[in-house]
Amino acid sequence: MNRVYITGVGCITPLGNNVETLWNNVINGVCGIGYITKLDRETLPIKIAAEVKDFKPEDFGIDKTMIRHNDTYALYALAAAAQAMQDSGLRVGEDVDPTRFGTAIGSGIGGIQTFEREHANKLQNGLRRISPLFIPEMISNIAGGNVAITYNAQGPNIPVVTACATGTHSVGEAYRLIHEGRADAVITGGTEAAICEMAVGGFNNMKALSTSDDPMAGSLPFDARRKGFVLGEGSGILILESEECAKRRGAKIYAEVCGYGNTCDAHHYTAPHPECRGGAQSMRLALEEAGFKADEKLYINAHGTGTPLNDKGETKGIKAALGEEGARKAVISSTKSMHGHMLGATGAVELIISAMALKNGIIPPTIHLDQPDPECDLDYTPHTARQWQADVAISNTFGFGGNNATVALRRV
């Protein structure tokens, strides 16, 4: 089995459109949540979201034709991929055979902005006026397909779709491809751009979204006041390489990917299992594969959505996976308190943050944790970042359909 390293990262997020800005904002407790500007707030049932700001696809080398012919979610992935490839320095055809270079980029929803636009077009102008590019712009695998085309990645292409767990599952499946010798390098992650009327209306009507009018009191993971998640958007992309490929070319290494858990609650199509049954097992699997020992220092980037059911359930899951003593030794945070819930992109961005936490010896905070829920009684790093060198980090994401994903990273 091959060891697997992260050698490049890129992102488009509500906290910045590159990893350096994202990381600086995260460790300084900056909140990327604000009043919605991309839609008419007066017509919306909610007023806040975690929007990407100042995004210009041409700044990332995306040509005008690609910009016209892609949904925003795919443009976010192309921009993040451009950063990750440049950061890694990986040369396709020289450092890696194109047929051994894979893609694993997913989206929980896909091109919903395109769907909304073309549905309105159909209602106004009839079926014949639907764009011939409607289908390729909408489908949730096209972001990964276009990234593969851009970088001549002819190896395995896995467009994961597992709701909020998409980004973490994508990285986990990319890890498996390299670990098992099916690829030498994979460009992987998640992407989402679902701040539109249909998504806002749908999530709100199922009572999933925070109804706060105050951006500073919207995303409240593990806080007794929490009422729902804040909708976010963006993309996180990572370059994974085998140890041989990375060391042969002298690549810089952020962290080692060393474990992966993938489970299903088999309980309910939207609600998590009350005891976090599947989430606890995904943590156990990832930590077991990582060779985690009880005397090692563990950071957990929690799913931590700020919904009433998730946060107390995830707390129970951490205790079930680690035992009471192990759970209380772990240092935990939910960075969704700053960047909101980016759905299919969130797991990939949170893995980038987790890798940076290991590399820099800093644990990001859970901001706005002013009134801790008594049922959420672990160390969630409230308010401010902490200097603390973890040996291992895990990142959890749990999604509709009972999908659970945990990826483990080890400091190098």
PyMOL commands that set and color helices and strands:
alter all, ss='L'
color gray80, all
select helices_A, chain A and resi 19-27+41-43+57-60+64-68+72-88+98-100+112-125+127-129+134-138+142-151+163-179+197-205+215-217+243-248+277-290+308-329+336-339+343-360
alter helices_A, ss='H'
color red, helices_A
select strands_A, chain A and resi 4-12+34-35+48-49+101-106+185-192+234-242+255-264+298-301+331-333+362-363+386-387+392-399+403-410
alter strands_A, ss='S'
color yellow, strands_A
deselect
rebuild
show_as cartoon
